[in-house]
């Protein structure tokens, strides 16, 4: 069984950037957001259930989830949010388990550990038995807001609403085994990832 690190962090903290830097170190990365996007694109396995639950209006002309419209709904209607999660979360977890099992039985991946990118790692109990360490990407909340607005085109209030739906920064840091600080340059971030990679190589060398 490969040693498994759970990577998490608030919206806009830089999880994807950190994950890509771990990939540069030949670490196997399994990203729940990537899986979710695949499942909700045209022809995705979640589309039929979403159409049944929410109606044709939440599926765009290409047959994919209308993300902007769904985002508006779930942040104004908690029941709708739970309904969407009830559709997506089991499917995402199932696919993650498939990829984890494949990595453990068939992978030629040189790294002895894998990284699971789970934005809601601490908010759910679904993945706790899979990960041996938890790594949080942290940055100032002002940076989270500006990065998310720039990347997604969302307004500040929407970003703050999303942040409020996640656990607090203080609680996330309290629960972390390790922390990467993403308030500096890309080179500084790369150095932190390199150091963390060496740490995980050392830890994982003692895992059967």
DRENDO-1510 file (C-alpha; in Angstrom, 1 decimal, always signed):
<recs>
REC; n; res; u; v; w
REC; 1; UNK; +0.0; +0.0; +0.0 .
REC; 2; UNK; +1.5; +3.3; -1.1 .
REC; 3; UNK; +2.0; +6.0; +1.5 .
REC; 4; UNK; -0.7; +8.6; +0.9 .
REC; 5; UNK; -0.7; +12.3; +1.6 .
REC; 6; UNK; -3.9; +14.3; +1.6 .
REC; 7; UNK; -3.5; +17.8; +0.2 .
REC; 8; UNK; -6.0; +20.5; +1.1 .
REC; 9; UNK; -6.5; +24.2; +1.5 .
REC; 10; UNK; -9.0; +26.9; +1.2 .
REC; 11; UNK; -10.3; +28.2; -2.2 .
REC; 12; UNK; -7.6; +30.2; -4.0 .
REC; 13; UNK; -4.8; +29.0; -1.7 .
REC; 14; UNK; -2.8; +27.4; -4.5 .
REC; 15; UNK; -3.6; +23.7; -4.2 .
REC; 16; UNK; -3.4; +23.1; -8.0 .
REC; 17; UNK; +0.0; +24.9; -8.2 .
REC; 18; UNK; +1.4; +22.9; -5.3 .
REC; 19; UNK; +0.1; +19.6; -6.8 .
REC; 20; UNK; +1.7; +20.4; -10.1 .
REC; 21; UNK; +5.1; +21.0; -8.3 .
REC; 22; UNK; +4.8; +17.6; -6.7 .
REC; 23; UNK; +4.1; +16.1; -10.1 .
REC; 24; UNK; +7.4; +17.6; -11.2 .
REC; 25; UNK; +9.0; +15.5; -8.5 .
REC; 26; UNK; +7.4; +12.4; -10.1 .
REC; 27; UNK; +4.7; +12.0; -7.4 .
REC; 28; UNK; +1.4; +10.4; -8.4 .
REC; 29; UNK; -1.3; +13.1; -7.9 .
REC; 30; UNK; -5.0; +12.2; -7.8 .
REC; 31; UNK; -7.1; +15.4; -7.8 .
REC; 32; UNK; -10.8; +15.2; -6.8 .
REC; 33; UNK; -11.5; +18.5; -8.6 .
REC; 34; UNK; -10.2; +17.1; -11.9 .
REC; 35; UNK; -12.4; +14.0; -11.4 .
REC; 36; UNK; -15.4; +16.2; -10.6 .
REC; 37; UNK; -14.9; +18.3; -13.7 .
REC; 38; UNK; -14.6; +15.1; -15.8 .
REC; 39; UNK; -17.9; +13.8; -14.4 .
REC; 40; UNK; -19.8; +17.0; -15.0 .
REC; 41; UNK; -18.5; +17.7; -18.6 .
REC; 42; UNK; -20.5; +16.7; -21.7 .
REC; 43; UNK; -21.0; +12.9; -21.5 .
REC; 44; UNK; -19.9; +12.8; -17.9 .
REC; 45; UNK; -21.3; +10.1; -15.6 .
REC; 46; UNK; -22.9; +12.6; -13.3 .
REC; 47; UNK; -24.9; +14.5; -15.9 .
REC; 48; UNK; -27.9; +12.3; -16.1 .
REC; 49; UNK; -28.4; +12.4; -12.3 .
REC; 50; UNK; -27.9; +16.1; -12.2 .
REC; 51; UNK; -30.4; +16.6; -15.0 .
REC; 52; UNK; -33.0; +14.5; -13.2 .
REC; 53; UNK; -32.5; +16.3; -9.9 .
REC; 54; UNK; -32.2; +19.9; -11.1 .
REC; 55; UNK; -33.7; +20.0; -14.6 .
REC; 56; UNK; -32.5; +20.8; -18.1 .
REC; 57; UNK; -31.8; +24.4; -17.1 .
REC; 58; UNK; -28.7; +23.4; -15.2 .
REC; 59; UNK; -27.2; +21.6; -18.2 .
REC; 60; UNK; -25.7; +23.8; -20.9 .
REC; 61; UNK; -26.0; +23.6; -24.7 .
REC; 62; UNK; -22.9; +21.3; -24.9 .
REC; 63; UNK; -24.4; +18.8; -22.4 .
REC; 64; UNK; -22.1; +19.8; -19.6 .
REC; 65; UNK; -23.1; +21.2; -16.1 .
REC; 66; UNK; -23.8; +24.9; -16.2 .
REC; 67; UNK; -21.3; +25.7; -13.4 .
REC; 68; UNK; -22.2; +29.4; -13.0 .
REC; 69; UNK; -25.9; +28.7; -12.6 .
REC; 70; UNK; -25.3; +25.8; -10.3 .
REC; 71; UNK; -22.9; +27.8; -8.2 .
REC; 72; UNK; -25.6; +30.5; -7.8 .
REC; 73; UNK; -28.1; +27.9; -6.7 .
REC; 74; UNK; -26.1; +26.0; -4.2 .
REC; 75; UNK; -24.8; +29.1; -2.4 .
REC; 76; UNK; -28.4; +30.4; -2.0 .
REC; 77; UNK; -30.1; +27.0; -1.3 .
REC; 78; UNK; -28.4; +24.7; +1.3 .
REC; 79; UNK; -30.8; +21.8; +0.4 .
REC; 80; UNK; -29.7; +22.0; -3.2 .
REC; 81; UNK; -26.1; +22.0; -2.2 .
REC; 82; UNK; -26.6; +18.8; -0.2 .
REC; 83; UNK; -28.5; +17.3; -3.1 .
REC; 84; UNK; -25.6; +18.0; -5.5 .
REC; 85; UNK; -23.1; +16.7; -3.0 .
REC; 86; UNK; -25.2; +13.5; -2.6 .
REC; 87; UNK; -24.8; +12.9; -6.4 .
REC; 88; UNK; -21.2; +13.9; -6.8 .
REC; 89; UNK; -19.4; +12.8; -3.7 .
REC; 90; UNK; -20.0; +9.0; -3.9 .
REC; 91; UNK; -19.0; +9.1; -7.6 .
REC; 92; UNK; -15.8; +11.0; -6.9 .
REC; 93; UNK; -14.8; +8.8; -4.1 .
REC; 94; UNK; -15.5; +5.7; -6.2 .
REC; 95; UNK; -13.2; +7.0; -8.9 .
REC; 96; UNK; -10.5; +8.0; -6.4 .
REC; 97; UNK; -10.6; +4.5; -5.0 .
REC; 98; UNK; -10.2; +3.0; -8.4 .
REC; 99; UNK; -7.1; +5.2; -9.1 .
REC; 100; UNK; -5.6; +4.5; -5.6 .
REC; 101; UNK; -6.1; +0.7; -6.1 .
REC; 102; UNK; -4.6; +0.9; -9.6 .
REC; 103; UNK; -1.6; +2.8; -8.2 .
REC; 104; UNK; -1.1; +0.1; -5.5 .
REC; 105; UNK; -1.4; -2.9; -7.8 .
REC; 106; UNK; -0.3; -1.8; -11.3 .
REC; 107; UNK; +1.7; +1.4; -11.1 .
REC; 108; UNK; +5.2; +1.8; -12.3 .
REC; 109; UNK; +5.3; +5.2; -10.6 .
REC; 110; UNK; +8.8; +5.8; -9.2 .
REC; 111; UNK; +7.6; +7.7; -6.2 .
REC; 112; UNK; +6.7; +5.5; -3.2 .
REC; 113; UNK; +3.9; +7.8; -2.2 .
REC; 114; UNK; +0.9; +9.5; -3.7 .
REC; 115; UNK; -0.9; +12.8; -3.2 .
REC; 116; UNK; -4.7; +13.1; -3.0 .
REC; 117; UNK; -5.9; +16.6; -3.6 .
REC; 118; UNK; -9.2; +16.9; -1.6 .
REC; 119; UNK; -10.4; +20.5; -1.1 .
REC; 120; UNK; -12.9; +19.3; +1.6 .
REC; 121; UNK; -10.6; +16.8; +3.3 .
REC; 122; UNK; -11.3; +18.1; +6.8 .
REC; 123; UNK; -15.0; +18.8; +6.1 .
REC; 124; UNK; -15.8; +15.2; +5.2 .
REC; 125; UNK; -14.9; +11.8; +6.7 .
REC; 126; UNK; -14.7; +10.0; +3.4 .
REC; 127; UNK; -11.0; +10.0; +2.9 .
REC; 128; UNK; -9.5; +9.9; +6.4 .
REC; 129; UNK; -8.7; +6.2; +6.3 .
REC; 130; UNK; -6.8; +6.7; +3.0 .
REC; 131; UNK; -4.3; +9.3; +4.1 .
REC; 132; UNK; -1.4; +9.0; +6.5 .
REC; 133; UNK; -0.5; +12.7; +6.5 .
REC; 134; UNK; -2.4; +15.9; +5.8 .
REC; 135; UNK; -0.7; +18.8; +4.0 .
REC; 136; UNK; -2.4; +22.2; +4.0 .
REC; 137; UNK; -1.6; +24.9; +1.5 .
REC; 138; UNK; -2.1; +28.2; +3.4 .
REC; 139; UNK; -2.0; +31.9; +2.4 .
REC; 140; UNK; -3.6; +35.1; +3.7 .
REC; 141; UNK; -7.3; +35.3; +3.2 .
REC; 142; UNK; -6.9; +38.5; +1.1 .
REC; 143; UNK; -4.7; +36.5; -1.3 .
REC; 144; UNK; -7.4; +33.8; -1.5 .
REC; 145; UNK; -10.0; +36.3; -2.4 .
REC; 146; UNK; -7.9; +38.2; -5.0 .
REC; 147; UNK; -6.6; +35.0; -6.6 .
REC; 148; UNK; -10.1; +33.4; -6.9 .
REC; 149; UNK; -11.6; +36.6; -8.3 .
REC; 150; UNK; -8.8; +36.8; -10.9 .
REC; 151; UNK; -9.0; +33.1; -11.8 .
REC; 152; UNK; -12.8; +32.6; -11.8 .
REC; 153; UNK; -14.2; +36.0; -12.5 .
REC; 154; UNK; -16.3; +35.8; -9.3 .
REC; 155; UNK; -17.2; +38.9; -7.3 .
REC; 156; UNK; -15.8; +39.3; -3.8 .
REC; 157; UNK; -19.0; +38.5; -2.0 .
REC; 158; UNK; -19.4; +35.2; -3.8 .
REC; 159; UNK; -15.8; +34.3; -2.9 .
REC; 160; UNK; -16.4; +35.2; +0.7 .
REC; 161; UNK; -19.6; +33.0; +0.7 .
REC; 162; UNK; -17.6; +30.1; -0.6 .
REC; 163; UNK; -14.9; +30.6; +2.0 .
REC; 164; UNK; -17.6; +30.8; +4.7 .
REC; 165; UNK; -18.9; +27.4; +3.6 .
REC; 166; UNK; -15.4; +25.8; +4.4 .
REC; 167; UNK; -13.8; +25.4; +7.8 .
REC; 168; UNK; -11.9; +28.3; +9.1 .
REC; 169; UNK; -8.3; +28.9; +8.3 .
REC; 170; UNK; -7.3; +28.5; +11.9 .
REC; 171; UNK; -9.1; +25.2; +12.2 .
REC; 172; UNK; -7.5; +23.9; +9.0 .
REC; 173; UNK; -4.1; +24.9; +10.2 .
REC; 174; UNK; -4.8; +23.2; +13.6 .
REC; 175; UNK; -5.7; +19.9; +11.8 .
REC; 176; UNK; -2.7; +19.9; +9.5 .
REC; 177; UNK; +0.3; +17.6; +9.9 .
REC; 178; UNK; +2.3; +19.8; +7.6 .
REC; 179; UNK; +1.8; +23.3; +6.1 .
REC; 180; UNK; +3.1; +24.9; +2.9 .
REC; 181; UNK; +2.9; +28.7; +3.0 .
REC; 182; UNK; +1.9; +30.2; -0.4 .
REC; 183; UNK; +2.4; +33.9; +0.2 .
REC; 184; UNK; +5.7; +34.3; -1.7 .
REC; 185; UNK; +7.2; +33.6; -5.1 .
REC; 186; UNK; +6.9; +30.5; -7.2 .
REC; 187; UNK; +10.5; +29.7; -6.5 .
REC; 188; UNK; +9.9; +29.9; -2.8 .
REC; 189; UNK; +6.9; +27.6; -3.2 .
REC; 190; UNK; +9.0; +25.2; -5.3 .
REC; 191; UNK; +11.6; +25.1; -2.6 .
REC; 192; UNK; +9.0; +24.2; +0.1 .
REC; 193; UNK; +7.6; +21.5; -2.1 .
REC; 194; UNK; +11.0; +20.0; -2.7 .
REC; 195; UNK; +11.7; +20.0; +1.1 .
REC; 196; UNK; +8.3; +18.4; +1.8 .
REC; 197; UNK; +8.9; +15.8; -0.9 .
REC; 198; UNK; +12.1; +14.8; +0.7 .
REC; 199; UNK; +10.3; +14.6; +4.1 .
REC; 200; UNK; +7.6; +12.3; +2.6 .
REC; 201; UNK; +10.2; +10.1; +0.9 .
REC; 202; UNK; +11.8; +9.6; +4.3 .
REC; 203; UNK; +8.5; +8.9; +6.0 .
REC; 204; UNK; +7.2; +6.6; +3.3 .
REC; 205; UNK; +10.4; +4.6; +3.2 .
REC; 206; UNK; +9.2; +3.1; +6.5 .
REC; 207; UNK; +5.8; +2.2; +5.2 .
REC; 208; UNK; +5.2; -1.3; +3.8 .
</recs>
